[in-house]
Amino acid sequence: MPLPIKALISVIIGTLLSCAIASAQGLLIDQIVQEPDKENATIDLMQKDTGSSKSGWEQLAEHKDWRILCNGQSTSNNKHKTCKLEPTATANPGSEHEEIRFKFVINKMRLTNKGKLELVSVITTPFGLSLASGLSISVDEKRPYRYAYRSCHIDEPDQTRAASGHCLVTVRLSEPILTALKRGNIMKISAVDLFGKTKSQTFSLSGITAALEQLP
């Protein structure tokens, strides 16, 4: 049965108010795109999650629970390679049916055209999360760092999957969070779904310090 006009107007007004409040807090995504721009294309490239030669990614090194993958022309100093650092497993791999909700990658990139190379983490999440609530990263259950979503993208369907989508959170790894990652044991990434339920995933930080030092 269709909603009464007054009820429908109330729903619309409530949605608009929620968006306005979230926008004022700086937590709404910047854009929803089908064709990523140049910077988004670089970030998407970093999210290709296989180290096989078939995909172009080759494993450069592995340090306990973290590995370095590189894609591009091989040189003695890896200058022409695009490299990324990613966890090899979650912190609780005992669950065979654990759902992988987030992808976490660290790489070096320029956030502006003339900026210097910085350590940046790109976190990929599925659709179905509350964008206004943002995403949080905590280390060893200490006070979380909170971040806004950057953008959402529609994935083209292929022979192995139907049309879907993902959202990105780009995190400049400042000294406080970088120090926490190096000194910590467990990292937890958390977000809130559309029903208000917290979705989280934990990663072991064992080996991340050595891996960061070797990341080209």
C-alpha positions in Angstrom: 0.0 0.0 0.0 1.5 3.4 -0.9 2.6 5.7 1.9 0.2 8.6 2.8 1.5 11.8 1.4 2.3 13.2 4.8 4.3 10.2 5.8 6.2 10.2 2.4 7.0 13.9 2.9 8.3 13.1 6.4 10.6 10.4 5.1 12.0 12.7 2.4 12.6 15.5 4.9 14.2 13.2 7.4 16.6 11.8 4.7 17.6 15.3 3.5 18.2 16.4 7.1 20.4 13.3 7.8 22.4 14.0 4.6 22.8 17.7 5.5 24.1 16.9 9.0 26.5 14.2 7.7 27.8 16.6 5.1 28.4 19.3 7.6 30.4 16.8 9.6 32.5 16.0 6.6 31.6 12.4 6.6 29.7 11.9 3.3 31.5 10.5 0.3 32.9 12.9 -2.3 31.4 11.2 -5.3 29.9 8.1 -6.7 31.5 7.2 -10.0 31.5 4.5 -12.7 34.6 5.7 -14.4 37.4 6.4 -11.9 39.5 9.5 -12.4 43.3 9.3 -12.7 43.9 9.3 -9.0 41.1 6.8 -8.3 42.5 4.6 -11.0 45.8 4.5 -9.2 44.0 3.6 -5.9 41.9 0.9 -7.7 45.1 -0.5 -9.1 46.5 -0.9 -5.6 43.5 -2.9 -4.7 44.0 -5.7 -7.2 44.4 -8.5 -4.7 46.5 -11.2 -6.2 50.2 -11.7 -6.3 50.2 -14.0 -9.3 52.2 -13.3 -12.4 49.0 -13.8 -14.4 47.6 -10.6 -12.8 50.9 -8.7 -13.2 51.6 -8.6 -9.5 54.8 -10.3 -8.2 55.7 -10.9 -4.6 58.8 -8.9 -3.7 59.0 -10.0 0.0 57.1 -11.4 2.9 57.5 -10.6 6.5 55.5 -12.8 8.8 51.8 -11.7 8.3 52.5 -9.0 5.7 53.8 -9.2 2.1 55.0 -6.7 -0.6 53.6 -7.0 -4.1 54.9 -5.1 -7.1 53.6 -4.5 -10.6 55.6 -2.9 -13.4 59.0 -2.8 -15.0 61.7 -4.5 -12.9 64.8 -2.4 -12.1 67.6 -2.6 -9.7 66.1 0.0 -7.4 62.4 -0.7 -8.2 61.9 2.9 -9.3 59.5 1.9 -12.1 57.4 -0.5 -10.0 54.1 0.2 -8.3 54.2 -1.6 -5.0 51.8 -2.3 -2.2 51.9 -3.8 1.2 49.0 -6.0 2.4 48.2 -8.5 5.1 48.4 -12.2 4.2 45.7 -13.2 6.6 43.3 -12.0 9.2 44.2 -12.2 12.9 41.6 -15.0 13.5 42.2 -17.4 10.5 40.6 -20.3 12.4 37.1 -19.5 11.1 36.7 -21.3 7.7 33.6 -19.3 6.9 34.8 -15.9 8.0 33.5 -13.2 5.6 36.2 -10.9 4.3 34.6 -7.4 4.6 37.5 -5.1 4.2 40.7 -5.0 2.1 43.6 -3.0 3.6 46.6 -1.9 1.4 49.5 0.4 2.2 51.5 2.1 -0.6 53.4 5.3 -1.3 51.6 7.9 -3.4 51.4 11.6 -4.0 48.1 13.0 -2.8 48.7 16.2 -4.8 50.4 16.7 -8.2 53.5 18.4 -6.6 53.3 16.7 -3.3 55.9 14.3 -1.9 55.5 10.6 -1.7 53.6 9.6 1.5 52.6 6.4 3.1 48.9 6.0 2.4 46.5 3.3 3.3 43.6 2.5 1.0 40.7 0.5 2.6 38.1 -1.1 0.4 34.6 -1.8 1.8 31.6 -3.4 0.2 28.3 -1.5 -0.4 25.7 -1.6 2.3 27.5 0.4 5.0 26.4 3.7 6.6 28.5 6.3 4.8 27.6 9.0 7.3 29.1 6.9 10.1 32.5 6.7 8.6 35.1 4.0 9.3 37.4 3.5 12.2 40.8 1.8 12.8 41.9 0.8 16.2 45.1 -0.9 17.4 45.0 -3.3 20.4 41.5 -2.1 21.3 42.7 1.4 22.1 40.9 4.6 21.1 40.0 4.4 17.4 41.1 6.7 14.6 38.0 7.7 12.5 37.9 8.5 8.8 35.4 9.5 6.2 34.7 7.6 3.0 36.4 9.0 -0.1 34.2 7.7 -2.9 32.2 4.7 -4.1 32.5 2.9 -7.4 30.3 0.5 -9.4 32.2 -2.6 -10.5 31.5 -3.9 -14.0 30.2 -7.5 -14.1 32.4 -10.2 -15.7 32.2 -13.9 -16.2 32.9 -14.7 -12.6 30.8 -12.1 -10.8 27.6 -10.0 -11.1 27.6 -6.3 -11.0 28.6 -5.0 -7.6 30.3 -2.1 -6.0 32.8 -0.9 -3.4 33.7 2.2 -1.5 37.1 3.6 -0.7 38.6 5.2 2.4 42.0 6.8 1.9 44.1 7.3 5.0 47.3 9.4 5.2 49.4 7.4 7.7 50.4 10.2 10.1 53.1 9.6 12.7 50.6 8.7 15.5 48.8 5.9 13.6 52.0 4.7 11.9 53.7 4.4 15.3 50.6 2.6 16.7 50.7 0.1 13.8 54.4 -0.6 14.3 54.1 -1.1 18.1 50.8 -2.9 18.1 49.7 -6.5 17.8 46.2 -6.5 16.3 44.5 -3.9 14.1 40.7 -3.7 13.9 38.8 -2.0 11.1 35.2 -1.3 11.9 32.2 0.2 10.1 28.4 0.4 10.7 25.9 -1.2 8.3 22.6 0.3 7.3 20.8 -1.5 10.2 23.2 0.0 12.8 25.2 -3.2 13.3 29.0 -2.9 13.6 31.0 -4.9 11.1 34.6 -5.4 11.9 37.6 -7.4 10.9 40.9 -7.9 12.6 44.4 -8.2 11.2 47.7 -9.3 12.7 50.4 -6.6 12.7 53.2 -9.1 13.0 55.9 -8.2 10.5 54.5 -4.9 9.4 57.5 -2.8 10.7 60.0 -4.8 8.6 57.7 -4.8 5.6 57.2 -1.0 5.8 61.0 -0.5 5.9 61.4 -2.5 2.7 58.4 -1.1 0.8 59.9 0.7 -2.3 
